[in-house]
Amino acid sequence: MRENQSGGFYGLKIIPAFFLVIAALFVISCSQTVPDILLADYSVIFDYPDEESLPSARLGVFVVSESDVRRYSAITLVSKSSGLVWETSDILRIQESDMQWAGNVSFVMPEAEIIPSGLYEVTFMNADEKSDSVEFNVQYSAQYYKTLCGDVPALMRAQGGSSQIAIYDRGGKMLYFGERYPELQTVRGILNDYTDAGFFQDVWCSADNSVMCIMPEKPVSLE
């Protein structure tokens, strides 16, 4: 086990789209079999089901791996401050340029409890029970638990956050995530650029992407 590295490129937050991924095709040629984690990263994700309800929360954790992430079979996440432990075999695997990422975006708390801040340790294990661990710190404002959907933009802007858009087809496959450029300001514009679009969500991200607020789904329809 070792502490998270920081600085340079590897000190940056993971791009937010990784925390919206449902599934990803993965093709890479990598023969290393012993788990080798370079660093871990996280986002606390607040999901808004509608305009009137308070959000649910989940913790997304990903690692940059220098070993073949296809061999990972289980994740154990430990909150050092609270003693809580999460275990899962549901692993998302992503390749971005020449980097490999693996993680899970659905670590949740018991009802009425909030995700602890502080030190965490995440461990990835192979099928042959070889493992590697890394520690990282989760820091975020618990204010979002009591923030309604309509108040998110003002709160995010005050904390240096910004808005992006996620566009999906009718089956839930992501077609686009990024800046809401002028052509995407209207439903007609979205359909012009993405003819298969079924719905979209505005996504507010804090300056360092440690917090994401995912707004309610809105249909892409001219009716």
N, C-alpha and C positions, 0 to 999 in steps of 0.2 A: 504494500500500500504506500502511496506517496501523495504529496499535496499537488493541487492543480498548478499547472504552469501558467504564467501570464506574460503579457508584453508582446509587442509586434502583432503580426497577423493573428496568432493564436490567442491573443487577449481579447479579440472581438467576440461579440455575441453571435450565436448561430443565426443565420437568416431566418426570419419568422416563419417563412413558408414551411420549413421542416416540421414545425409544431402543428401544422394543419394537415399534414400528410395522413391519408388513410392507409395507403399501401404504395409500394414502389417496386418496380422491376429493378433487379440488381444484377449487373454483369461486371465481373472484375477478375483479373488473374492475379492471385496472391496466394502464396504457398505457406506462409508462416502459420503454424498451428498453435503456438503458445500465445494466450491473450496478452496484448500489449496496448494499453490505453495511454494516449498522449495527454488528454485533458477531458474534463466534463463541463457541460454548459446546461443552463436551465431556463425555463420561463414559467411563471405562474400565470395560468390561463383562466380568465373569467368568461364563462359562456352565458350569454343572455338569451333566454328562450323567447321573450317577447318584450314589448315596450314597458310593461307595468311591473314585471317581476324582478326581484334581486337575482344576481347571478349565482350559478354554481361555480366551484373552483376545482382545478386540478393542476398537478405539477407535471410538467414535461421535462425530461432529462435525456440528453444525448451525450455521447462521448465521441471524440475523434480517436479512431483506432488505427494502429500501425500493423495490426494482424488482420487476418481474413474474418470479417464480421459474419460471414455465412456460417461460421463454426460456432458462434455464440448460441447457447441454448437456454440461458436463464439470467435474470437480473435480480440482484438484491440491493435495495436502497435503505439506508439507515439514517434517521435523523438523530444526530449525536446529542442534541439538546433535549429531546423529548423521549428518546429511546424507541420511537416507533420504527417498525420494520415493514417494508413492502417487498413482496417476492412475486415475480411474474416470468412466464416463458413467452409472453407476447412481445416480440421484438421487431421494431421497424429498422430496416437496413437501407441506407441511402448512399449513393455515390455522387459527389460534387467535384467536378474536375478530377484531380488525382487524389482526392481525400475520401476516406470512408467514415461514415457515421452510423451509429447504432443507438437505439434507445426506445423509450416508451413515453407517450404523451398523456397517460391516464392514471397517474398516481393520485388517488383521492383520499380524503379524510372521512372518518365517521361523521354522521349528520351533526350539524351545529358546531363542529370544531373547525378551526382554521389551520391552514398549512403552516407549520412552524418555520420561523426564520432561524438562521444560524448554520452551524457546520453539518454537512452531510457526507456520507461515504457511499459510493456506488461501486458494486462489484459485478463484473461480467464473468460468466462461467461457460466453458466449453462442455461438450457432451462427455469428454473424458475427465471432467471435474477439475481441469486446470483453470485457474482464475487470475484476474488482475483487478486491482481496486484503485480508486482515486478519490480524494476529498475535494469538496468545493463548498462555498458559502452561498446561502440563499438569503437575499435581502430584498424586501419589497414593502410597500405600504398596504397595511390591512384595511385602509380606508375604502378600497374597492368593494369589499364585501357588503358595504352599506350604501353603495352608489348605484342609483338607477341608470338605466340605459341613456336617458336624455341628458344626464349630467356628466357622462363620461368625457365627451369632447372638451368641455371647459377644464375638467380636472387634468386630463392628459396634456392639454396645451400649457397649463400652468406648470407642469413638471417636465416640459420639453418634449412631450410625445408627439406623434404624428399619425395620420390615418392612411391606410392602404385599402385595397379592395381585393377580395377573393371571389373568383367567378367559377361556377361549377356547371357541369351538364346536369340533365335530369336524373342521372344515376348517381350523382355525387362525386364524379371525377373532377378534380381541379383542372380548369383550363388556363387560368391565369392568376397570379398573385403579384401585386406590386402597386406602383403609383396609380392613382386614379387620374390618368391624363384626360385632357378635354373631351376626347371622343367617348369616354366612359362615364360622363356626367349624367347621361340620360339612359333610360331603358332602350330606346331606339338605337343609341350609339353603341351600347353593349352588344345588341343583336347584330349590328352592322359588322362589328369586329369579331364576334364569336356567335356564329349562327346556331350552334348547338347549345348555347347557354340556357340553363333551366332556372337558376337562382344565383344570387350573390349575397355576400356579407361584407359590411364594412368592418375593418379590423384596426383597432387603435393599439399602437405599440409605444411603450415608454422609450426614452432616449437610448437606453442600452438593451432594449428588448427583454428585460427581466420580467416585465408584465405585459400581457396581451389581453385586450378586451375584445371578444368576438361578438359583434352585434347580431340581432335576429336576422334570420333568412328573409330575403325579399325576392319574390318571383320576378323572372325576366319575361314579361308578357305585355303586349300592347293592348290587351283586352281590358 
